[in-house]
């Protein structure tokens, strides 16, 4: 099994476009699992027209107060870095579960042992199948904050079945934060998807730094390519000892297919498939 991360520092560069198109292309010759790990805003199933089936609910631990034991000291609020606990000395604390990340500082700080553990529902894991590929995705529940917990649960589901596939493609969220790192873990190669703009250049530099720190080999994919506009990205690539591995054109046909849920079919996608095979 070969795991490929499809990532990028900036949102909207076309990670999902590349991930879905590459999955379908590789699926013509191999057994492929596509993983949508952008749990804050999963959309691969929309691009592929997949009807998802929920297979798992994700929970996060949260503190629970026994107010009969509470001495109203306010220490639980003092140590809470996410401001999920509000307390005035001499008054019972107020808990805001949506802001809690389950760190446990309040439990440890409570000398009267008035705080134990409960749990809350924070997200879901789904599965589906279409275009000759299998699909699994995570989704963070609205108004919840800790997306990496959902990514971790999603990756646990993937570990159960990954040995049955030739390729596992992981479509990450944008950025370089914890849920992206969790999604990329285990990848033998990553595709850094960017666009020929100053923002694309800046965020490509960020994601390359992350991939180097994680020790993951990577190739650069330039989306929305137009003749003469690639020099910005070429300079960044060359300064890192790289070349642009594939260029996906800025095309009305691609945009129309995208809007209809039709995977991109283009020689640039075929080139990426040859590169990772």
C-alpha atoms as an extended CHARMM CRD file, in Angstrom:
* protein
*
       277  EXT
         1         1  UNK       CA              0.0000000000        0.0000000000        0.0000000000  PROA      1               0.0000000000
         2         2  UNK       CA              1.2370000000        3.4760000000       -0.9030000000  PROA      2               0.0000000000
         3         3  UNK       CA             -0.2200000000        6.4930000000        0.8950000000  PROA      3               0.0000000000
         4         4  UNK       CA             -0.2260000000        9.7990000000       -0.9780000000  PROA      4               0.0000000000
         5         5  UNK       CA             -1.0220000000       13.0790000000        0.7500000000  PROA      5               0.0000000000
         6         6  UNK       CA             -2.6600000000       15.8030000000       -1.3300000000  PROA      6               0.0000000000
         7         7  UNK       CA             -2.0840000000       19.0600000000        0.5000000000  PROA      7               0.0000000000
         8         8  UNK       CA             -1.3110000000       22.7680000000        0.2100000000  PROA      8               0.0000000000
         9         9  UNK       CA             -0.8310000000       25.7780000000        2.4340000000  PROA      9               0.0000000000
        10        10  UNK       CA             -3.6210000000       27.8100000000        0.8570000000  PROA      10              0.0000000000
        11        11  UNK       CA             -7.3240000000       27.0640000000        0.5880000000  PROA      11              0.0000000000
        12        12  UNK       CA             -8.9210000000       26.9990000000       -2.8480000000  PROA      12              0.0000000000
        13        13  UNK       CA             -5.8650000000       25.9220000000       -4.8320000000  PROA      13              0.0000000000
        14        14  UNK       CA             -7.5310000000       22.7350000000       -6.0750000000  PROA      14              0.0000000000
        15        15  UNK       CA             -6.4460000000       20.0090000000       -3.6390000000  PROA      15              0.0000000000
        16        16  UNK       CA             -9.8180000000       18.2930000000       -3.8650000000  PROA      16              0.0000000000
        17        17  UNK       CA             -9.8390000000       18.6430000000       -7.6540000000  PROA      17              0.0000000000
        18        18  UNK       CA             -6.4590000000       16.8820000000       -7.8310000000  PROA      18              0.0000000000
        19        19  UNK       CA             -7.3450000000       14.2840000000       -5.1930000000  PROA      19              0.0000000000
        20        20  UNK       CA            -10.6100000000       13.2030000000       -6.8220000000  PROA      20              0.0000000000
        21        21  UNK       CA             -9.2260000000       13.2250000000      -10.3690000000  PROA      21              0.0000000000
        22        22  UNK       CA             -6.0940000000       11.2960000000       -9.3750000000  PROA      22              0.0000000000
        23        23  UNK       CA             -8.1340000000        8.7400000000       -7.4190000000  PROA      23              0.0000000000
        24        24  UNK       CA            -10.3410000000        8.0410000000      -10.4430000000  PROA      24              0.0000000000
        25        25  UNK       CA             -7.3320000000        7.8530000000      -12.7920000000  PROA      25              0.0000000000
        26        26  UNK       CA             -5.4250000000        5.4370000000      -10.5210000000  PROA      26              0.0000000000
        27        27  UNK       CA             -8.6450000000        3.4870000000       -9.9930000000  PROA      27              0.0000000000
        28        28  UNK       CA             -8.5660000000        2.4220000000      -13.6420000000  PROA      28              0.0000000000
        29        29  UNK       CA             -5.5690000000        0.1780000000      -12.8820000000  PROA      29              0.0000000000
        30        30  UNK       CA             -5.4010000000       -0.1920000000       -9.1110000000  PROA      30              0.0000000000
        31        31  UNK       CA             -7.5140000000       -0.6340000000       -6.0020000000  PROA      31              0.0000000000
        32        32  UNK       CA             -7.8330000000        2.8680000000       -4.5450000000  PROA      32              0.0000000000
        33        33  UNK       CA             -9.1530000000        4.3550000000       -1.3070000000  PROA      33              0.0000000000
        34        34  UNK       CA             -9.7900000000        8.1030000000       -1.2800000000  PROA      34              0.0000000000
        35        35  UNK       CA             -9.7730000000        9.7070000000        2.1770000000  PROA      35              0.0000000000
        36        36  UNK       CA            -11.2660000000       13.1810000000        2.6350000000  PROA      36              0.0000000000
        37        37  UNK       CA             -9.4850000000       14.4200000000        5.7750000000  PROA      37              0.0000000000
        38        38  UNK       CA            -10.5760000000       18.0430000000        5.3800000000  PROA      38              0.0000000000
        39        39  UNK       CA            -13.0830000000       17.4790000000        8.1570000000  PROA      39              0.0000000000
        40        40  UNK       CA            -13.9660000000       21.1610000000        8.6010000000  PROA      40              0.0000000000
        41        41  UNK       CA            -15.2140000000       21.3700000000        5.0360000000  PROA      41              0.0000000000
        42        42  UNK       CA            -15.3220000000       17.9560000000        3.3060000000  PROA      42              0.0000000000
        43        43  UNK       CA            -16.3610000000       18.1510000000       -0.3420000000  PROA      43              0.0000000000
        44        44  UNK       CA            -14.7890000000       15.2330000000       -2.2300000000  PROA      44              0.0000000000
        45        45  UNK       CA            -18.0880000000       13.3460000000       -2.0690000000  PROA      45              0.0000000000
        46        46  UNK       CA            -19.8270000000       16.3030000000       -3.7410000000  PROA      46              0.0000000000
        47        47  UNK       CA            -17.2420000000       16.4460000000       -6.5400000000  PROA      47              0.0000000000
        48        48  UNK       CA            -17.6880000000       12.7160000000       -7.1830000000  PROA      48              0.0000000000
        49        49  UNK       CA            -21.4310000000       12.5030000000       -6.5840000000  PROA      49              0.0000000000
        50        50  UNK       CA            -21.0270000000        9.9730000000       -3.7720000000  PROA      50              0.0000000000
        51        51  UNK       CA            -23.8870000000        9.2410000000       -1.3980000000  PROA      51              0.0000000000
        52        52  UNK       CA            -22.2170000000        8.8680000000        1.9940000000  PROA      52              0.0000000000
        53        53  UNK       CA            -23.1790000000        6.3830000000        4.7060000000  PROA      53              0.0000000000
        54        54  UNK       CA            -22.3510000000        7.2290000000        8.3400000000  PROA      54              0.0000000000
        55        55  UNK       CA            -20.2880000000        4.4710000000        9.9430000000  PROA      55              0.0000000000
        56        56  UNK       CA            -19.0340000000        6.0980000000       13.1340000000  PROA      56              0.0000000000
        57        57  UNK       CA            -19.7810000000        8.9250000000       15.5620000000  PROA      57              0.0000000000
        58        58  UNK       CA            -16.7420000000       10.7060000000       17.0320000000  PROA      58              0.0000000000
        59        59  UNK       CA            -16.7380000000       11.7340000000       20.6870000000  PROA      59              0.0000000000
        60        60  UNK       CA            -14.4420000000       13.9470000000       22.7290000000  PROA      60              0.0000000000
        61        61  UNK       CA            -13.9850000000       13.8100000000       26.4790000000  PROA      61              0.0000000000
        62        62  UNK       CA            -15.1920000000       16.8160000000       28.4690000000  PROA      62              0.0000000000
        63        63  UNK       CA            -15.2020000000       17.5410000000       32.2010000000  PROA      63              0.0000000000
        64        64  UNK       CA            -18.2360000000       16.9940000000       34.4150000000  PROA      64              0.0000000000
        65        65  UNK       CA            -18.7580000000       18.7360000000       37.7690000000  PROA      65              0.0000000000
        66        66  UNK       CA            -20.1910000000       17.3030000000       40.9640000000  PROA      66              0.0000000000
        67        67  UNK       CA            -21.3280000000       20.5560000000       42.5450000000  PROA      67              0.0000000000
        68        68  UNK       CA            -21.8890000000       18.8750000000       45.9180000000  PROA      68              0.0000000000
        69        69  UNK       CA            -18.1060000000       18.3950000000       46.1340000000  PROA      69              0.0000000000
        70        70  UNK       CA            -17.1900000000       21.7480000000       44.5460000000  PROA      70              0.0000000000
        71        71  UNK       CA            -15.6010000000       24.1980000000       47.0290000000  PROA      71              0.0000000000
        72        72  UNK       CA            -16.0040000000       27.1650000000       44.6200000000  PROA      72              0.0000000000
        73        73  UNK       CA            -12.2670000000       27.9330000000       44.5580000000  PROA      73              0.0000000000
        74        74  UNK       CA            -12.1920000000       28.9090000000       40.8880000000  PROA      74              0.0000000000
        75        75  UNK       CA             -8.9650000000       27.0160000000       40.0980000000  PROA      75              0.0000000000
        76        76  UNK       CA            -10.6140000000       25.1470000000       37.2110000000  PROA      76              0.0000000000
        77        77  UNK       CA            -11.2360000000       28.4570000000       35.4230000000  PROA      77              0.0000000000
        78        78  UNK       CA             -7.7310000000       29.7330000000       36.1530000000  PROA      78              0.0000000000
        79        79  UNK       CA             -6.0550000000       26.8020000000       34.3580000000  PROA      79              0.0000000000
        80        80  UNK       CA             -8.4590000000       26.6170000000       31.3890000000  PROA      80              0.0000000000
        81        81  UNK       CA             -6.5700000000       27.9870000000       28.3650000000  PROA      81              0.0000000000
        82        82  UNK       CA             -9.5750000000       27.8450000000       26.0380000000  PROA      82              0.0000000000
        83        83  UNK       CA            -11.8320000000       29.8160000000       28.4200000000  PROA      83              0.0000000000
        84        84  UNK       CA            -14.3560000000       26.9790000000       28.5260000000  PROA      84              0.0000000000
        85        85  UNK       CA            -14.7630000000       27.4520000000       32.2720000000  PROA      85              0.0000000000
        86        86  UNK       CA            -15.8780000000       30.7130000000       33.8840000000  PROA      86              0.0000000000
        87        87  UNK       CA            -15.7900000000       31.1030000000       37.6450000000  PROA      87              0.0000000000
        88        88  UNK       CA            -15.9720000000       33.7500000000       40.3180000000  PROA      88              0.0000000000
        89        89  UNK       CA            -14.5360000000       32.7820000000       43.6770000000  PROA      89              0.0000000000
        90        90  UNK       CA            -17.3480000000       31.7750000000       45.9800000000  PROA      90              0.0000000000
        91        91  UNK       CA            -19.6600000000       30.9010000000       43.0750000000  PROA      91              0.0000000000
        92        92  UNK       CA            -20.1890000000       27.6440000000       41.1740000000  PROA      92              0.0000000000
        93        93  UNK       CA            -18.2720000000       27.4990000000       37.8530000000  PROA      93              0.0000000000
        94        94  UNK       CA            -20.0050000000       27.8340000000       34.4830000000  PROA      94              0.0000000000
        95        95  UNK       CA            -18.8870000000       25.4170000000       31.7520000000  PROA      95              0.0000000000
        96        96  UNK       CA            -19.0110000000       26.1380000000       27.9830000000  PROA      96              0.0000000000
        97        97  UNK       CA            -18.5930000000       22.7040000000       26.3300000000  PROA      97              0.0000000000
        98        98  UNK       CA            -18.2040000000       24.0860000000       22.7730000000  PROA      98              0.0000000000
        99        99  UNK       CA            -14.9110000000       25.7370000000       23.7710000000  PROA      99              0.0000000000
       100       100  UNK       CA            -13.4610000000       22.7120000000       25.5760000000  PROA      100             0.0000000000
       101       101  UNK       CA            -10.6230000000       20.7530000000       23.9760000000  PROA      101             0.0000000000
       102       102  UNK       CA            -10.5650000000       18.0560000000       26.6540000000  PROA      102             0.0000000000
       103       103  UNK       CA             -7.0290000000       18.8420000000       27.8640000000  PROA      103             0.0000000000
       104       104  UNK       CA             -7.7950000000       17.8150000000       31.4640000000  PROA      104             0.0000000000
       105       105  UNK       CA             -6.1500000000       20.7510000000       33.2390000000  PROA      105             0.0000000000
       106       106  UNK       CA             -9.3250000000       21.4350000000       35.2210000000  PROA      106             0.0000000000
       107       107  UNK       CA             -9.5620000000       17.8120000000       36.3970000000  PROA      107             0.0000000000
       108       108  UNK       CA             -5.9360000000       17.8120000000       37.5740000000  PROA      108             0.0000000000
       109       109  UNK       CA             -6.2530000000       21.1720000000       39.3490000000  PROA      109             0.0000000000
       110       110  UNK       CA             -9.3810000000       20.2540000000       41.3290000000  PROA      110             0.0000000000
       111       111  UNK       CA             -8.2190000000       19.4450000000       44.8740000000  PROA      111             0.0000000000
       112       112  UNK       CA            -11.7400000000       18.4450000000       45.9620000000  PROA      112             0.0000000000
       113       113  UNK       CA            -12.0650000000       15.8410000000       43.1690000000  PROA      113             0.0000000000
       114       114  UNK       CA            -15.3170000000       17.4670000000       42.0610000000  PROA      114             0.0000000000
       115       115  UNK       CA            -14.5260000000       17.0740000000       38.3420000000  PROA      115             0.0000000000
       116       116  UNK       CA            -14.7170000000       13.7720000000       36.4580000000  PROA      116             0.0000000000
       117       117  UNK       CA            -15.1260000000       12.9000000000       32.7790000000  PROA      117             0.0000000000
       118       118  UNK       CA            -18.0870000000       12.8440000000       30.3990000000  PROA      118             0.0000000000
       119       119  UNK       CA            -18.1360000000       13.0370000000       26.5980000000  PROA      119             0.0000000000
       120       120  UNK       CA            -19.7100000000       15.0180000000       23.7760000000  PROA      120             0.0000000000
       121       121  UNK       CA            -20.4290000000       14.2490000000       20.1300000000  PROA      121             0.0000000000
       122       122  UNK       CA            -18.0900000000       16.2570000000       17.8780000000  PROA      122             0.0000000000
       123       123  UNK       CA            -18.1630000000       14.6200000000       14.4450000000  PROA      123             0.0000000000
       124       124  UNK       CA            -18.7400000000       11.6680000000       12.1490000000  PROA      124             0.0000000000
       125       125  UNK       CA            -17.0010000000        9.2340000000        9.7980000000  PROA      125             0.0000000000
       126       126  UNK       CA            -18.6420000000        8.2920000000        6.5000000000  PROA      126             0.0000000000
       127       127  UNK       CA            -17.9890000000        5.8210000000        3.6900000000  PROA      127             0.0000000000
       128       128  UNK       CA            -19.0770000000        5.5110000000        0.0630000000  PROA      128             0.0000000000
       129       129  UNK       CA            -18.1530000000        4.1440000000       -3.3550000000  PROA      129             0.0000000000
       130       130  UNK       CA            -18.2850000000        5.3860000000       -6.9540000000  PROA      130             0.0000000000
       131       131  UNK       CA            -16.1890000000        5.6750000000      -10.1360000000  PROA      131             0.0000000000
       132       132  UNK       CA            -14.4590000000        2.3910000000       -9.2460000000  PROA      132             0.0000000000
       133       133  UNK       CA            -12.9350000000        3.7220000000       -6.0160000000  PROA      133             0.0000000000
       134       134  UNK       CA            -13.7520000000        3.3650000000       -2.3200000000  PROA      134             0.0000000000
       135       135  UNK       CA            -14.2270000000        6.4910000000       -0.2450000000  PROA      135             0.0000000000
       136       136  UNK       CA            -14.0820000000        7.4410000000        3.4320000000  PROA      136             0.0000000000
       137       137  UNK       CA            -14.3940000000       10.8770000000        5.0160000000  PROA      137             0.0000000000
       138       138  UNK       CA            -14.6680000000       12.6950000000        8.3170000000  PROA      138             0.0000000000
       139       139  UNK       CA            -16.8210000000       15.6680000000        9.2020000000  PROA      139             0.0000000000
       140       140  UNK       CA            -16.5970000000       17.9720000000       12.2130000000  PROA      140             0.0000000000
       141       141  UNK       CA            -19.9070000000       18.8130000000       13.8290000000  PROA      141             0.0000000000
       142       142  UNK       CA            -20.9560000000       22.4550000000       13.4480000000  PROA      142             0.0000000000
       143       143  UNK       CA            -19.7910000000       24.6990000000       16.2910000000  PROA      143             0.0000000000
       144       144  UNK       CA            -17.0480000000       22.3120000000       17.4350000000  PROA      144             0.0000000000
       145       145  UNK       CA            -13.4250000000       23.4140000000       17.5020000000  PROA      145             0.0000000000
       146       146  UNK       CA            -11.0350000000       20.4480000000       17.6640000000  PROA      146             0.0000000000
       147       147  UNK       CA            -10.9550000000       19.0120000000       14.1610000000  PROA      147             0.0000000000
       148       148  UNK       CA             -7.8030000000       16.9220000000       14.6880000000  PROA      148             0.0000000000
       149       149  UNK       CA             -9.7750000000       14.5510000000       16.9450000000  PROA      149             0.0000000000
       150       150  UNK       CA            -12.0550000000       13.7230000000       14.0070000000  PROA      150             0.0000000000
       151       151  UNK       CA             -9.0380000000       13.3210000000       11.7040000000  PROA      151             0.0000000000
       152       152  UNK       CA             -7.4400000000       10.9290000000       14.2060000000  PROA      152             0.0000000000
       153       153  UNK       CA            -10.6130000000        8.8040000000       14.3620000000  PROA      153             0.0000000000
       154       154  UNK       CA            -10.8060000000        8.8450000000       10.5610000000  PROA      154             0.0000000000
       155       155  UNK       CA             -7.2090000000        7.6300000000       10.2940000000  PROA      155             0.0000000000
       156       156  UNK       CA             -7.9970000000        4.8210000000       12.7540000000  PROA      156             0.0000000000
       157       157  UNK       CA            -10.7580000000        3.6360000000       10.4250000000  PROA      157             0.0000000000
       158       158  UNK       CA             -8.3590000000        3.8230000000        7.4900000000  PROA      158             0.0000000000
       159       159  UNK       CA             -5.7660000000        1.6960000000        9.3130000000  PROA      159             0.0000000000
       160       160  UNK       CA             -8.3140000000       -1.1080000000        9.6410000000  PROA      160             0.0000000000
       161       161  UNK       CA             -8.7220000000       -1.4400000000        5.8670000000  PROA      161             0.0000000000
       162       162  UNK       CA             -5.6750000000        0.1440000000        4.1800000000  PROA      162             0.0000000000
       163       163  UNK       CA             -3.8540000000       -3.1350000000        3.5550000000  PROA      163             0.0000000000
       164       164  UNK       CA             -6.5220000000       -4.0740000000        1.0300000000  PROA      164             0.0000000000
       165       165  UNK       CA             -5.5700000000       -1.1920000000       -1.2890000000  PROA      165             0.0000000000
       166       166  UNK       CA             -2.7550000000       -0.3880000000       -3.6870000000  PROA      166             0.0000000000
       167       167  UNK       CA             -3.1190000000        3.3590000000       -3.1020000000  PROA      167             0.0000000000
       168       168  UNK       CA             -4.5840000000        5.4080000000       -0.2510000000  PROA      168             0.0000000000
       169       169  UNK       CA             -5.0320000000        9.0680000000       -1.2320000000  PROA      169             0.0000000000
       170       170  UNK       CA             -5.4660000000       11.4920000000        1.6760000000  PROA      170             0.0000000000
       171       171  UNK       CA             -6.9450000000       14.9010000000        0.8360000000  PROA      171             0.0000000000
       172       172  UNK       CA             -5.9640000000       17.2390000000        3.7010000000  PROA      172             0.0000000000
       173       173  UNK       CA             -7.2980000000       20.5770000000        4.8800000000  PROA      173             0.0000000000
       174       174  UNK       CA             -5.4510000000       23.7480000000        3.9100000000  PROA      174             0.0000000000
       175       175  UNK       CA             -2.7370000000       25.1180000000        6.1760000000  PROA      175             0.0000000000
       176       176  UNK       CA             -0.0280000000       23.6720000000        8.3840000000  PROA      176             0.0000000000
       177       177  UNK       CA             -1.9140000000       23.0630000000       11.6350000000  PROA      177             0.0000000000
       178       178  UNK       CA             -2.4750000000       19.9280000000       13.7320000000  PROA      178             0.0000000000
       179       179  UNK       CA             -5.2000000000       18.2560000000       11.6490000000  PROA      179             0.0000000000
       180       180  UNK       CA             -3.0850000000       18.6170000000        8.4770000000  PROA      180             0.0000000000
       181       181  UNK       CA             -0.0910000000       17.0390000000       10.2350000000  PROA      181             0.0000000000
       182       182  UNK       CA             -2.2840000000       14.1920000000       11.4950000000  PROA      182             0.0000000000
       183       183  UNK       CA             -3.7130000000       13.6130000000        8.0100000000  PROA      183             0.0000000000
       184       184  UNK       CA             -0.2490000000       13.5270000000        6.3990000000  PROA      184             0.0000000000
       185       185  UNK       CA              1.1790000000       11.0690000000        8.9070000000  PROA      185             0.0000000000
       186       186  UNK       CA              2.1220000000        7.8380000000        7.1580000000  PROA      186             0.0000000000
       187       187  UNK       CA              2.3870000000        9.3380000000        3.6530000000  PROA      187             0.0000000000
       188       188  UNK       CA              5.2880000000        8.1450000000        1.5330000000  PROA      188             0.0000000000
       189       189  UNK       CA              4.8780000000       11.1070000000       -0.8120000000  PROA      189             0.0000000000
       190       190  UNK       CA              2.8140000000       14.2980000000       -0.8680000000  PROA      190             0.0000000000
       191       191  UNK       CA              1.5440000000       16.4860000000       -3.6860000000  PROA      191             0.0000000000
       192       192  UNK       CA              1.7790000000       20.1770000000       -2.8030000000  PROA      192             0.0000000000
       193       193  UNK       CA             -0.9740000000       21.8220000000       -4.8530000000  PROA      193             0.0000000000
       194       194  UNK       CA             -0.6090000000       25.5340000000       -5.5490000000  PROA      194             0.0000000000
       195       195  UNK       CA             -1.6590000000       28.2970000000       -7.9470000000  PROA      195             0.0000000000
       196       196  UNK       CA              0.3310000000       30.9830000000       -9.8320000000  PROA      196             0.0000000000
       197       197  UNK       CA             -0.4000000000       33.8870000000       -7.4630000000  PROA      197             0.0000000000
       198       198  UNK       CA              1.6000000000       35.6500000000       -4.7230000000  PROA      198             0.0000000000
       199       199  UNK       CA             -0.6180000000       33.9750000000       -2.1080000000  PROA      199             0.0000000000
       200       200  UNK       CA             -0.0660000000       30.6090000000       -3.7690000000  PROA      200             0.0000000000
       201       201  UNK       CA              3.7070000000       31.1950000000       -3.6890000000  PROA      201             0.0000000000
       202       202  UNK       CA              3.7100000000       32.2210000000       -0.0420000000  PROA      202             0.0000000000
       203       203  UNK       CA              1.6340000000       29.2880000000        1.1600000000  PROA      203             0.0000000000
       204       204  UNK       CA              3.5460000000       26.8120000000       -1.0140000000  PROA      204             0.0000000000
       205       205  UNK       CA              6.6810000000       27.8550000000        0.8560000000  PROA      205             0.0000000000
       206       206  UNK       CA              4.9210000000       27.1620000000        4.1550000000  PROA      206             0.0000000000
       207       207  UNK       CA              3.6760000000       23.6970000000        3.2020000000  PROA      207             0.0000000000
       208       208  UNK       CA              7.1090000000       22.7460000000        1.8080000000  PROA      208             0.0000000000
       209       209  UNK       CA              8.6840000000       23.6880000000        5.1530000000  PROA      209             0.0000000000
       210       210  UNK       CA              6.1690000000       21.4640000000        6.9290000000  PROA      210             0.0000000000
       211       211  UNK       CA              6.7260000000       18.5190000000        4.5920000000  PROA      211             0.0000000000
       212       212  UNK       CA             10.4830000000       18.8130000000        5.0390000000  PROA      212             0.0000000000
       213       213  UNK       CA             10.0410000000       18.9180000000        8.8160000000  PROA      213             0.0000000000
       214       214  UNK       CA              7.8850000000       15.7800000000        8.6360000000  PROA      214             0.0000000000
       215       215  UNK       CA             10.4060000000       14.0690000000        6.3570000000  PROA      215             0.0000000000
       216       216  UNK       CA              7.8570000000       13.4740000000        3.5890000000  PROA      216             0.0000000000
       217       217  UNK       CA              8.9870000000       13.5420000000       -0.0410000000  PROA      217             0.0000000000
       218       218  UNK       CA              6.8580000000       15.8370000000       -2.1660000000  PROA      218             0.0000000000
       219       219  UNK       CA              6.1520000000       17.0480000000       -5.6840000000  PROA      219             0.0000000000
       220       220  UNK       CA              4.6520000000       20.3740000000       -6.7490000000  PROA      220             0.0000000000
       221       221  UNK       CA              1.4240000000       20.5000000000       -8.7620000000  PROA      221             0.0000000000
       222       222  UNK       CA              0.4890000000       23.8300000000      -10.3310000000  PROA      222             0.0000000000
       223       223  UNK       CA             -3.2480000000       24.3190000000      -10.8000000000  PROA      223             0.0000000000
       224       224  UNK       CA             -4.9400000000       27.0000000000      -12.9520000000  PROA      224             0.0000000000
       225       225  UNK       CA             -1.8390000000       27.1920000000      -15.1130000000  PROA      225             0.0000000000
       226       226  UNK       CA             -1.6300000000       29.8090000000      -17.8760000000  PROA      226             0.0000000000
       227       227  UNK       CA              1.3690000000       30.4170000000      -20.1570000000  PROA      227             0.0000000000
       228       228  UNK       CA              3.7160000000       32.9990000000      -18.6870000000  PROA      228             0.0000000000
       229       229  UNK       CA              2.2340000000       32.8710000000      -15.1730000000  PROA      229             0.0000000000
       230       230  UNK       CA              4.2350000000       29.9250000000      -13.8840000000  PROA      230             0.0000000000
       231       231  UNK       CA              7.5170000000       31.8010000000      -13.2710000000  PROA      231             0.0000000000
       232       232  UNK       CA              6.5260000000       32.7840000000       -9.7270000000  PROA      232             0.0000000000
       233       233  UNK       CA              6.1010000000       29.1440000000       -8.7060000000  PROA      233             0.0000000000
       234       234  UNK       CA              9.0700000000       27.9440000000      -10.7630000000  PROA      234             0.0000000000
       235       235  UNK       CA             11.4030000000       30.1980000000       -8.7440000000  PROA      235             0.0000000000
       236       236  UNK       CA             10.1250000000       28.7680000000       -5.4650000000  PROA      236             0.0000000000
       237       237  UNK       CA             10.4480000000       25.2310000000       -6.8050000000  PROA      237             0.0000000000
       238       238  UNK       CA             14.0010000000       25.7970000000       -8.0640000000  PROA      238             0.0000000000
       239       239  UNK       CA             15.0850000000       27.3480000000       -4.7580000000  PROA      239             0.0000000000
       240       240  UNK       CA             14.0390000000       24.0740000000       -3.1290000000  PROA      240             0.0000000000
       241       241  UNK       CA             15.7170000000       21.8730000000       -5.7250000000  PROA      241             0.0000000000
       242       242  UNK       CA             12.3960000000       21.0090000000       -7.3700000000  PROA      242             0.0000000000
       243       243  UNK       CA             10.5870000000       21.3900000000      -10.6730000000  PROA      243             0.0000000000
       244       244  UNK       CA              6.8510000000       21.6850000000      -11.2050000000  PROA      244             0.0000000000
       245       245  UNK       CA              5.7810000000       18.0660000000      -11.6180000000  PROA      245             0.0000000000
       246       246  UNK       CA              2.5190000000       18.7930000000      -13.4390000000  PROA      246             0.0000000000
       247       247  UNK       CA              0.5330000000       21.7920000000      -14.6530000000  PROA      247             0.0000000000
       248       248  UNK       CA             -3.2650000000       21.6960000000      -14.7240000000  PROA      248             0.0000000000
       249       249  UNK       CA             -4.5560000000       24.3610000000      -17.1300000000  PROA      249             0.0000000000
       250       250  UNK       CA             -7.0140000000       27.1390000000      -16.3690000000  PROA      250             0.0000000000
       251       251  UNK       CA             -9.8050000000       25.6840000000      -18.4900000000  PROA      251             0.0000000000
       252       252  UNK       CA            -13.5230000000       26.3490000000      -18.9350000000  PROA      252             0.0000000000
       253       253  UNK       CA            -14.1020000000       22.6520000000      -19.5960000000  PROA      253             0.0000000000
       254       254  UNK       CA            -12.4520000000       21.6980000000      -16.3110000000  PROA      254             0.0000000000
       255       255  UNK       CA            -14.5380000000       24.2950000000      -14.4610000000  PROA      255             0.0000000000
       256       256  UNK       CA            -17.7750000000       23.0740000000      -16.0790000000  PROA      256             0.0000000000
       257       257  UNK       CA            -16.9680000000       19.4370000000      -15.3010000000  PROA      257             0.0000000000
       258       258  UNK       CA            -16.0660000000       20.4340000000      -11.7360000000  PROA      258             0.0000000000
       259       259  UNK       CA            -19.4260000000       22.1470000000      -11.2580000000  PROA      259             0.0000000000
       260       260  UNK       CA            -21.2380000000       19.0250000000      -12.5520000000  PROA      260             0.0000000000
       261       261  UNK       CA            -19.3660000000       16.5990000000      -10.3030000000  PROA      261             0.0000000000
       262       262  UNK       CA            -17.3470000000       15.1240000000      -13.1800000000  PROA      262             0.0000000000
       263       263  UNK       CA            -13.7330000000       14.2160000000      -12.2590000000  PROA      263             0.0000000000
       264       264  UNK       CA            -11.1060000000       16.1240000000      -14.2360000000  PROA      264             0.0000000000
       265       265  UNK       CA             -9.7930000000       14.2190000000      -17.2460000000  PROA      265             0.0000000000
       266       266  UNK       CA             -6.5840000000       15.7160000000      -18.5910000000  PROA      266             0.0000000000
       267       267  UNK       CA             -3.0500000000       14.6740000000      -19.5120000000  PROA      267             0.0000000000
       268       268  UNK       CA             -1.7630000000       16.6040000000      -16.4650000000  PROA      268             0.0000000000
       269       269  UNK       CA             -3.6450000000       14.1920000000      -14.1730000000  PROA      269             0.0000000000
       270       270  UNK       CA             -2.3120000000       11.2220000000      -16.1320000000  PROA      270             0.0000000000
       271       271  UNK       CA              1.1940000000       12.6420000000      -15.6220000000  PROA      271             0.0000000000
       272       272  UNK       CA              0.6720000000       12.8150000000      -11.8550000000  PROA      272             0.0000000000
       273       273  UNK       CA             -0.5760000000        9.2070000000      -11.8490000000  PROA      273             0.0000000000
       274       274  UNK       CA              2.5320000000        8.0600000000      -13.7130000000  PROA      274             0.0000000000
       275       275  UNK       CA              4.6730000000        9.9660000000      -11.2310000000  PROA      275             0.0000000000
       276       276  UNK       CA              3.2510000000        8.2570000000       -8.1390000000  PROA      276             0.0000000000
       277       277  UNK       CA              2.8630000000        4.7580000000       -9.6050000000  PROA      277             0.0000000000
